[in-house]
Amino acid sequence: MNIDKIGTAKWAALRKDLERRKQSDFDWENGKVALYNYKVDEGLDLAIREAYQIYFGENALGRRAFPSIAQLEDEVIDFGLDLFNCPDGGAGIFTSGGTESIIIAVKAARAWARANKPDVKNPMIVAPETAHPSFNKAAYLLDMTVVRVPMRDDFRAAVDAMRSALTPDTVMVVGSAPSYSHGVFDDIEGLADLAQQYELWCHVDACLGGFLAPFARKLGYEIPPFDFAVPGVTSLSADLHKYGYAPKGASLSLYRTEEFKDCAKFTFNEWPRGVYTTYTLSGTRPGGAVAGAWAALRYLGDDGYVAAAKTVMETRDALVAGIEAIPALRVHRPYDLGVFIFGSTDDQVDINAVMECMRERGWFVGSTAKPIAIHYSVNPIHAQSVDAYLSDLESSVDEVRRTNRKAAFDDDTYS
Ligand SMILES: Cc1ncc(COP(=O)(O)O)c(C=O)c1O
């Protein structure tokens, strides 16, 4: 046996092992997972896999060694700046995901405050309680404080209460467009106005819906103003690896001006190797993630994103109608985009027990803790499984009611 053959045989065995291990996972490709995965169709899947592979070995840190990656990255950033109505002079950073996009925006806000608000001793972020946990992760890493203000009854940020929470140490206000837990947009105009009045940095977390909202708007869905078109918005995060349908490891952290982006820069010039500068938390970055994101944007283009948005919104509406046709279930309102939640109106039907029954039927179902509800984050792949989901949901509700089953666990764990 030559080396090639040994190598091939080795890989064949390993591949088998991976495929066997994967069988214990929920079947997302057939729509059985209500979060985590975003897929349009096989054509796009092939394109982004191949694009990733073409740049499999390249390191996006090496902008001079791999100018083609730098160019792809710049084109992706320009697409984002344009999509989110950034005026001329805006700038952006390609990151590994929403969490990193948010952490570096918080880091930038802190650096900006250090330069512009010298009296601030303990820099503080004021956020609605619905803001993603990554703001707290950022604050933890950067030695800052987050004050989380209770949401309104409609799950949106309580802007007036956030105003009351401001202190002389506040440097940043944030809002979601939309939030992950409830899928609603905060009043970004109100928050940006607050930021302008008190000279604060305003970050919009559009990680979840950034690459869906503008296209849903084109279809006639009412999407509130949320991007750089709103005066006072300083930075915005939007994940390519969610509704941008890019391979995982791709997000944008965007800034109204180059100067704001520069606040995210890390430079170290006391290293024997020379000056080291990055805008991201990581040094080495996968070239494949950049090429995959670029391929998704170019493959789909505006028309492809509008078509995907149509599928998402129509699938959402079909799910909502089907869920509300099941006695005992109620979809919470409002919901603004691809995420909605539903709970039980019947004391005999414990919604967490319904969730357990669904998992036993092969569906990985998300949940929210406040209110206790089942969470659905719709993507195009779910269009194929609407009927099967609703049928298993109905039988799960029946089983819970018949057996008076209570949940064995209180699952509000995200991961
Ligand atoms: C609104 C929002 N912000 C931030 C994030 C964090 O993104 P990531 O998991 O890519 O780090 C998410 C993830 O779901 C999100 O929904």
The ligand as an SDF file (V2000), in Angstrom:
LIG
                    3D

 16 16  0  0  0  0  0  0  0  0999 V2000
  -29.2290   39.6760   18.7240 C   0  0  0  0  0  0  0  0  0  0  0  0
  -27.9570   38.8670   18.8150 C   0  0  0  0  0  0  0  0  0  0  0  0
  -26.8100   39.4740   19.1340 N   0  0  0  0  0  0  0  0  0  0  0  0
  -25.6420   38.8040   19.2310 C   0  0  0  0  0  0  0  0  0  0  0  0
  -25.5920   37.4450   18.9990 C   0  0  0  0  0  0  0  0  0  0  0  0
  -24.2760   36.7070   19.1440 C   0  0  0  0  0  0  0  0  0  0  0  0
  -23.8910   36.1450   17.9300 O   0  0  0  0  0  0  0  0  0  0  0  0
  -22.8350   34.9250   17.8510 P   0  0  0  0  0  0  0  0  0  0  0  0
  -23.5150   33.7400   18.4620 O   0  0  0  0  0  0  0  0  0  0  0  0
  -22.5820   34.8120   16.3900 O   0  0  0  0  0  0  0  0  0  0  0  0
  -21.6320   35.3180   18.6020 O   0  0  0  0  0  0  0  0  0  0  0  0
  -26.7780   36.7640   18.6740 C   0  0  0  0  0  0  0  0  0  0  0  0
  -26.7780   35.3260   18.4730 C   0  0  0  0  0  0  0  0  0  0  0  0
  -27.7920   34.6860   18.3150 O   0  0  0  0  0  0  0  0  0  0  0  0
  -27.9890   37.5010   18.5700 C   0  0  0  0  0  0  0  0  0  0  0  0
  -29.1410   36.8940   18.2590 O   0  0  0  0  0  0  0  0  0  0  0  0
  1  2  1  0
  2  3  1  0
  2 15  2  0
  3  4  2  0
  4  5  1  0
  5  6  1  0
  5 12  2  0
  6  7  1  0
  7  8  1  0
  8  9  2  0
  8 10  1  0
  8 11  1  0
 12 13  1  0
 12 15  1  0
 13 14  2  0
 15 16  1  0
M  END
$$$$
